[in-house]
Amino acid sequence: MVSEATVMATVYKIVGLVTVLLLAGVLARRGMRVNYTRKINHFAIFFIPVFVDQQLASETFTSVVYLSISAVATLAFLVIFLEPIRKRVPVFQLMFEGFDRPEDRPNTLLWLWTQYAAGFAIMVPMIWRFSDMGYESLVTIPILINAIGDGLAEPVGIRYGKHKYTVRALFTDQTFTRSFEGSSAVFITGVLVMLLYTAEFTTMQFLVGLALVPIAMTVTEAFSPHAWDTPFLMLVGYGTLMTVLQF
């Protein structure tokens, strides 16, 4: 049976996320680059659920059931952004404009849908496996690196990126630009997150993890297809942690 706290937490998360989506849309219409407003949404998707759960003592990323339900709900929610629907409902169009980067058109929703589907398809079994092994506390490491590091990579690259390289995207031959400065945000985040979890590892595991996890996640983010970082970051992040735990 679903607890009252879980129901309330879900309501607060939906309200919070919709509010941020609307805010991002307003900012985009007022001239802020969608590359920035999109990242506002990115951070909100990760941190609003965490904040709400901390206040109401419910679960987010450590619950396989929660993640499974979230996966279905997220993919279903994206239906409202299909062009025939959003064109008839101005508020949906407003939210869409907050994450619809011009360079992603006409594949914005295709990449978003497939990225979320693949990301959840990797996260759910991996989190189940880590919990089964007794390492539930480690499941948020790749999630945090993705949320913070990948979230900062694009804004940092836009503002400070001088050393560029290109990547491709799925379902298209178009190339997109990234920068080493932007990718460095993933590396720095990886180091800081590993330091945050020092107590969860043996000394040898921590040293191996510090050497492997940040660089593995950075290289993965650098070479992942455009707008499709999350599945690869989750796969490599959890896979690298599995290796670290063998020490």
NUVEX-969777 format. One record per residue: x, y, z of N, C-alpha, C in turn. Coordinates in steps of 0.02 Angstrom, whole numbers, padded with zeros to 5 digits, always signed. Atoms other than C-alpha are relative to their C-alpha. Layout:
<kenus>
XYZXYZXYZ...
</kenus>
This chain:
<kenus>
+00042-00060+00000+00000+00000+00000+00044+00063+00000-00039-00062+00005+00065+00173-00045-00013+00044+00060+00007-00041-00060+00098+00281+00107-00022+00070-00017+00022-00069+00010+00027+00455+00130+00060+00044-00017-00060-00040+00013+00205+00524+00133+00022-00006-00073-00020+00010+00069+00241+00447-00037-00046+00037-00048+00049-00036+00041+00081+00519-00111+00014+00075+00002-00013-00071-00007+00119+00692-00043+00066+00019-00034-00064-00013+00032+00299+00680-00101-00007+00004-00076+00011+00001+00072+00242+00637-00277-00034+00064-00024+00036-00061+00018+00123+00785-00281+00048+00060+00001-00047-00055-00005+00259+00905-00222+00052-00001-00056-00049+00006+00054+00382+00838-00351-00029+00023-00066+00033-00020+00063+00259+00860-00494-00009+00075-00002+00010-00073-00003+00216+01037-00439+00066+00036-00009-00065-00032+00005+00399+01081-00418+00029-00004-00070-00029+00008+00067+00453+01010-00586-00038+00040-00052+00040-00039+00048+00308+01089-00682+00015+00075+00008-00017-00070-00013+00348+01256-00599+00066+00019-00033-00065-00014+00030+00529+01246-00655-00004-00002-00076+00009+00003+00072+00478+01194-00831-00031+00065-00026+00031-00063+00020+00367+01347-00841+00049+00058+00006-00050-00053-00010+00503+01460-00771+00052-00001-00056-00050+00006+00053+00628+01393-00898-00029+00025-00066+00032-00024+00061+00504+01426-01038-00005+00075-00003+00004-00073-00004+00476+01604-00981+00068+00032-00013-00067-00028+00009+00663+01636-00971+00023-00006-00073-00019+00009+00071+00688+01564-01146-00035+00051-00044+00036-00050+00040+00554+01678-01216+00027+00070+00012-00028-00067-00016+00637+01826-01130+00071+00008-00025-00065-00008+00031+00799+01792-01220+00057-00040+00027-00053+00042-00027+00899+01673-01111+00012-00059-00048-00016+00055+00045+00989+01541-01215-00031-00064+00026+00031+00064-00019+00899+01375-01216+00052-00048+00027-00054+00042-00028+01067+01293-01181+00004+00008+00075+00001-00012-00072+01051+01372-01008-00066-00021+00032+00064+00016-00030+00865+01354-00977-00011-00076+00001+00004+00073+00002+00876+01170-01027+00035-00030+00061-00038+00027-00058+01005+01143-00890-00035+00016+00066+00041-00013-00059+00890+01226-00763-00047-00059+00011+00043+00059-00003+00769+01085-00804+00039-00062+00021-00043+00058-00015+00911+00959-00796+00012-00006+00075-00014+00001-00073+00957+01008-00618-00064-00014+00039+00064+00009-00035+00774+01014-00565-00022-00073+00001+00021+00070+00005+00740+00837-00626+00035-00043+00052-00037+00040-00048+00875+00770-00512-00010+00024+00072-00005-00025-00069+00870+00884-00360-00066+00016+00033+00065-00009-00032+00686+00924-00332-00024-00064+00034+00020+00061-00034+00646+00740-00298+00041-00015+00063-00043+00012-00058+00795+00726-00181-00020+00046+00058+00019-00048-00052+00746+00884-00086-00066-00019+00033+00066+00019-00027+00564+00830-00068+00005-00062+00044-00006+00062-00038+00612+00656-00009+00036+00010+00067-00034-00014-00063+00730+00726+00122-00048+00032+00050+00047-00033-00045+00589+00832+00192-00054-00048+00025+00056+00044-00018+00459+00693+00192+00020-00072+00014-00026+00067-00016+00570+00541+00223-00028-00053-00047+00020+00050+00050+00518+00454+00062+00061-00018-00042-00057+00026+00039+00626+00370-00071+00002+00028-00070-00007-00022+00069+00696+00426-00237+00042-00051-00039-00042+00039+00044+00845+00348-00324+00021-00068+00028-00019+00065-00028+00874+00202-00205-00057-00050-00003+00058+00045+00004+00702+00126-00237-00012-00022-00072+00012+00026+00066+00683+00012-00387-00073+00011-00021+00070-00010+00014+00494+00025-00375-00013+00073-00020+00009-00071+00015+00500+00215-00371+00027+00016-00069-00031-00016+00064+00619+00222-00520-00040-00030-00058+00039+00032+00053+00513+00101-00621-00064+00040-00014+00060-00041+00008+00356+00204-00590+00018+00067-00032-00023-00064+00027+00453+00364-00627+00015-00006-00075-00017+00010+00071+00514+00292-00793-00064+00002-00042+00063+00002+00038+00337+00255-00852-00033+00069+00000+00032-00065-00006+00271+00422-00787+00035+00053-00042-00039-00049+00038+00412+00522-00867-00013-00007-00074+00010+00011+00071+00392+00443-01038-00071+00018-00020+00070-00018+00015+00203+00465-01029-00009+00076+00002+00005-00072-00006+00222+00647-00974+00023+00036-00063-00028-00032+00060+00325+00688-01129-00049+00003-00058+00051+00000+00053+00171+00652-01235-00030+00070-00009+00031-00066+00004+00105+00825-01194+00039+00049-00043-00041-00044+00040+00249+00900-01293+00001-00017-00074+00007+00014+00072+00204+00818-01457-00032+00062-00033+00021-00063+00032+00174+00958-01582-00075+00009-00005+00072-00011+00004-00013+00927-01612-00032+00018+00067+00028-00014-00066-00043+00936-01424+00024+00068+00025-00026-00062-00028+00071+01078-01373-00024+00061-00039+00024-00056+00039+00010+01188-01515-00070+00021+00020+00069-00015-00022-00165+01178-01442-00003+00021+00073-00001-00017-00071-00112+01205-01262+00061+00045+00012-00056-00048-00005-00005+01363-01241+00048-00014+00057-00044+00012-00057+00062+01313-01070+00049-00057-00015-00045+00054+00020+00135+01152-01144+00053+00025-00048-00046-00030+00047+00214+01251-01284+00053+00042+00037-00046-00040-00040+00290+01369-01156+00053-00043+00034-00047+00046-00033+00368+01225-01059+00049-00030-00051-00041+00031+00052+00432+01146-01220+00056+00047-00022-00050-00048+00024+00523+01305-01271+00059+00007+00048-00055-00003-00049+00627+01294-01112+00053-00052-00009-00052+00051+00012+00718+01139-01173+00010-00018-00074-00005+00013+00072+00698+01144-01363+00057+00039-00032-00057-00034+00031+00873+01189-01421-00008+00003-00076+00007-00006+00073+00870+01256-01600+00040-00053-00038-00043+00048+00036+01014+01140-01649-00026-00072+00005+00027+00068-00008+00914+00988-01590-00060-00014-00045+00060+00009+00041+00764+01017-01703+00016-00037-00065+00066+00019-00026+00673+00916-01765+00002-00062+00046-00009+00062-00038+00743+00779-01652-00004+00009+00076+00000-00015-00072+00718+00862-01481-00035-00055+00040+00039+00050-00038+00582+00744-01420+00025-00070-00012-00025+00067+00015+00653+00591-01507+00060-00016+00044-00060+00011-00041+00820+00610-01418-00018-00002+00075+00019-00002-00070+00737+00653-01253-00035-00065+00020+00037+00062-00014+00619+00504-01258+00047-00060+00004-00043+00059+00003+00750+00377-01309+00054+00003+00054-00051-00005-00052+00879+00446-01187-00029-00019+00068+00031+00018-00063+00760+00434-01039-00015-00074+00004+00017+00071+00000+00702+00261-01090+00062-00043+00011-00062+00038-00007+00879+00195-01109+00032+00011+00069-00028-00015-00065+00937+00283-00951-00033-00039+00056+00037+00038-00050+00801+00206-00844+00012-00075-00008-00011+00071+00013+00828+00037-00927+00066-00025+00029-00065+00017-00031+01007+00040-00862-00002+00010+00075-00001-00017-00071+00978+00123-00693-00038-00050+00043+00043+00043-00042+00838+00010-00630+00034-00066+00017-00034+00063-00018+00930-00158-00644+00065+00010+00038-00063-00013-00035+01094-00081-00588-00012+00016+00073+00016-00018-00069+01016-00006-00432-00025-00062+00038+00021+00063-00031+00931-00173-00396+00061-00042+00017-00060+00041-00011+01100-00261-00414+00042+00027+00057-00040-00029-00053+01193-00140-00302-00034-00010+00068+00037+00011-00062+01057-00153-00170+00005-00072+00022-00006+00072-00016+01063-00343-00180+00068-00017+00027-00069+00012-00023+01251-00336-00153+00015+00035+00066-00011-00036-00062+01231-00224-00002+00036+00067-00009-00033-00064+00014+01301-00068-00086-00049+00053-00023+00053-00047+00018+01141+00033-00096+00024+00072+00005-00023-00068-00010+01232+00187-00033+00040+00028-00059-00042-00022+00055+01338+00193-00191-00038+00016-00064+00037-00006+00062+01198+00200-00319-00006+00072-00024+00008-00070+00020+01191+00390-00318+00064+00030-00028-00063-00028+00026+01374+00412-00371-00005+00017-00074+00006-00019+00071+01345+00401-00560-00056+00052-00011+00055-00047+00008+01181+00496-00539+00022+00071+00016-00025-00067-00019+01266+00642-00451+00049+00027-00052-00048-00023+00051+01407+00649-00578-00036+00021-00063+00041-00018+00058+01279+00650-00717-00038+00065+00013+00041-00059-00015+01168+00778-00631+00041+00064+00002-00040-00061-00010+01304+00901-00582+00051+00009-00056-00053-00007+00049+01448+00866-00700-00025+00012-00070+00028-00009+00067+01350+00843-00860-00044+00062-00003+00040-00061-00002+01233+00981-00804+00041+00063-00010-00043-00059+00006+01378+01103-00793+00041+00002-00064-00045+00005+00058+01473+01042-00946-00019+00048-00056+00021-00042+00056+01369+01134-01075+00006+00075+00017-00009-00071-00016+01358+01304-00985+00073+00021+00005-00071-00016-00006+01543+01297-00942+00032+00003-00069-00028+00001+00068+01585+01251-01121-00019+00060-00040+00023-00059+00036+01481+01392-01191+00036+00063+00023-00031-00060-00029+01557+01520-01074+00076+00001-00006-00073+00000-00004+01737+01463-01065+00034-00046-00051-00029+00049+00045+01761+01331-01199+00039+00030-00058-00043-00024+00054+01907+01372-01313+00029-00057-00041-00029+00058+00034+01969+01198-01358-00056-00047-00019+00061+00033+00023+01832+01120-01463+00015-00069-00030+00000+00063+00038+01795+00947-01530-00072-00015-00018+00068+00012+00024+01644+00875-01618-00022-00072+00015+00031+00066-00009+01526+00729-01587-00061-00003-00046+00061+00009+00040+01381+00656-01685-00059-00014+00046+00060+00018-00036+01204+00620-01632-00032-00061-00032+00034+00058+00027+01092+00470-01656-00049+00022-00055+00050-00009+00053+00984+00459-01813+00014+00060-00045-00017-00056+00043+01077+00600-01901+00076+00001-00011-00072-00008+00014+01246+00640-01982+00025+00068+00023-00019-00066-00024+01247+00814-01906+00051-00005+00056-00049-00001-00053+01395+00856-01795-00014+00058+00048+00012-00050-00052+01391+00955-01633+00066+00013+00037-00063-00021-00031+01527+01049-01539-00002-00007+00076-00011+00001-00072+01590+01013-01364+00070+00029+00012-00066-00028-00015+01743+01080-01273+00031-00039+00058-00036+00032-00054+01877+01010-01160-00014+00036+00067+00016-00038-00061+01837+01149-01035-00067-00024+00029+00064+00024-00023+01657+01090-01027+00006-00070+00029-00008+00069-00024+01707+00908-01008+00038-00003+00066-00037+00000-00064+01824+00955-00865-00047+00007+00059+00049-00005-00054+01668+00995-00763-00021-00069+00024+00018+00069-00019+01626+00810-00767+00056-00031+00041-00057+00028-00037+01801+00763-00709+00003+00028+00071-00004-00031-00066+01803+00887-00565-00058-00024+00044+00057+00026-00037+01629+00833-00512+00012-00071+00022-00015+00070-00017+01683+00651-00518+00047-00006+00059-00048+00001-00056+01829+00685-00402-00035+00020+00065+00033-00024-00060+01722+00783-00279-00052-00050+00026+00050+00050-00021+01584+00651-00278+00035-00060+00032-00037+00057-00030+01710+00512-00246+00026+00019+00069-00023-00023-00066+01783+00614-00102-00058+00000+00050+00059-00002-00042+01607+00635-00033-00018-00070+00026+00018+00069-00018+01587+00445-00028+00060-00040+00027-00061+00034-00024+01759+00405+00045-00016-00055+00051+00014+00046-00054+01686+00318+00198-00035-00064-00023+00036+00059+00025+01588+00195+00090+00045-00052-00030-00047+00046+00032+01745+00112+00021+00055-00019+00049-00063+00014-00033+01896+00022+00088+00052+00048-00029-00053-00045+00024+02058+00119+00067+00019-00017-00072-00020+00020+00067+02107+00017-00086-00056+00016-00051+00056-00014+00045+01933+00032-00164-00004+00075-00015+00005-00073+00010+01933+00220-00137+00054+00025-00047-00055-00023+00042+02104+00244-00217-00010-00021-00073+00014+00024+00068+02058+00137-00367-00058+00039-00030+00058-00037+00024+01889+00223-00381+00017+00072-00018-00020-00069+00014+01967+00396-00372+00040+00004-00065-00040+00001+00061+02085+00346-00512-00042-00016-00062+00037+00025+00057+01953+00265-00622-00065+00037-00015+00069-00025+00011+01779+00339-00596-00001+00069-00033+00004-00066+00032+01810+00525-00636+00022-00001-00073-00025-00001+00068+01912+00491-00792-00046-00041-00046+00046+00041+00040+01793+00354-00853-00063+00039-00018+00061-00040+00012+01643+00468-00834+00014+00058-00047-00017-00056+00043+01733+00613-00917+00007-00021-00073-00009+00025+00068+01786+00513-01069-00068-00021-00030+00066+00021+00024+01610+00440-01082-00042+00060-00021+00038-00060+00017+01529+00612-01077+00027+00032-00063-00031-00033+00058+01653+00675-01206-00019-00033-00065+00010+00035+00063+01616+00541-01334-00071-00028-00009+00069+00021+00007+01432+00504-01301-00034+00039-00056+00037-00038+00052+01312+00551-01442-00033+00062+00030+00032-00063-00021+01242+00727-01430-00070-00014+00027+00065+00005-00032+01090+00738-01314-00017-00071+00023+00011+00069-00020+01114+00556-01264+00054-00023+00049-00054+00015-00047+01243+00563-01123-00022-00050+00054+00021+00035-00061+01139+00488-00982+00007-00076-00003-00007+00073+00000+01127+00305-01037+00072-00024+00004-00070+00020+00000+01313+00294-01070+00034+00016+00067-00029-00018-00065+01359+00385-00909-00023-00049+00054+00025+00048-00049+01248+00267-00809+00034-00068-00009-00030+00065+00013+01317+00111-00894+00074-00001+00020-00071-00001-00016+01500+00161-00877+00010+00014+00075-00007-00016-00071+01476+00235-00703-00010-00061+00044+00014+00060-00040+01397+00079-00629+00049-00056-00016-00048+00051+00018+01512-00035-00727+00068+00012+00032-00065-00016-00031+01667+00055-00662-00003-00012+00075+00007+00013-00071+01601+00048-00484+00002-00075+00015-00003+00073-00008+01575-00140-00504+00072-00024+00000-00071+00018+00003+01758-00153-00551+00036+00021+00064-00032-00026-00062+01812-00046-00403-00015-00045+00059+00020+00040-00057+01716-00157-00282+00032-00069+00001-00036+00063+00001+01820-00307-00335+00065+00004+00039-00064-00009-00036+01970-00234-00244-00011-00004+00076
</kenus>
